[in-house]
Structures are given as C-alpha cells and as structure tokens.
C-alpha cells in the first residue's frame, strides 16, 4: 500500500533494436511527450543506458509502461 502512495517512475532502457525515430514516436504517443522531451529522453537512453521518462501513480503508469513494452521497448516501473 505504501508504494501506491509514493510517486513512481517509468524507466526506459537502451536497446540495439529500435531506431531513434521510433522511440521518439513512442514517447510522444504513449507518454504524451513533446517532440523536444522525447528527443532529449531518447538521447539520454542512448548515451546513459536508461532514462526516467514519466512519473506518477502506479495507476497512471502501469498502462503506459505496458504500452511501451508492447511497442517493443524495454521499460519498467520503479
């Protein structure tokens, strides 16, 4: 129950499969990022290996994380 009350984040991880443009499009469509936000997150994922792309309640994040996974991206909620 305590985890529900805390703010959680979706962490997106780097992979060698998806293109920059595809990841950017997914972040815009699924996480409602602006183009600039999506580009910055994609660059961080590429160079640092991961990036927190969205924060909020588990109820808000679970469907979005599932959508990222279904799109073939590597993500999890922390």
Secondary structure as GFF3:
##gff-version 3
##sequence-region A 1 78
A	DSSP	alpha_helix	2	5	.	.	.	ID=ss1
A	DSSP	beta_strand	8	13	.	.	.	ID=ss2
A	DSSP	alpha_helix	20	31	.	.	.	ID=ss3
A	DSSP	alpha_helix	35	48	.	.	.	ID=ss4
A	DSSP	beta_strand	50	56	.	.	.	ID=ss5
A	DSSP	alpha_helix	58	70	.	.	.	ID=ss6
A	DSSP	beta_strand	74	77	.	.	.	ID=ss7
###
